[in-house]
Amino acid sequence: TALLWARAFIALAEGDREAARSHAEEILRLEREEGRPVGVAITTWWVASLLGADAAGGEAEVDRARQRLEAAGWVRAFREIEQLRDALMGKVA
């Protein structure tokens, strides 16, 4: 999935939200196939943070992901995506 994430980030940086969403949806599909709950939660949270809740399966799915991450102590997932989002928006020097 690393290559798909890279493609999604590049698409976002280039302003191509449709391509980014397509890559993100494929990443989510692959994560769900693997069936690792925390991996699915991280991916869901990241996709929602970058592309909106609809791209990640809806508000309820995003809320479940947030709850799972908090319960597992994976709060770094929240900070990481904020840093990435800032970088994509040109807020990082």
Salt bridges, closest charged atoms under 4 A:
GLU25 OE2 - ARG21 NE 2.85
GLU26 OE2 - ARG29 NH2 2.58
GLU31 OE1 - ARG36 NH2 3.23
GLU33 OE2 - ARG29 NH1 2.28
GLU34 OE1 - ARG36 NE 3.10
GLU61 OE1 - ARG64 NH2 2.67
ASP63 OD1 - ARG66 NH2 2.46
GLU70 OE1 - ARG66 NH1 2.87
GLU80 OE2 - ARG76 NE 3.32
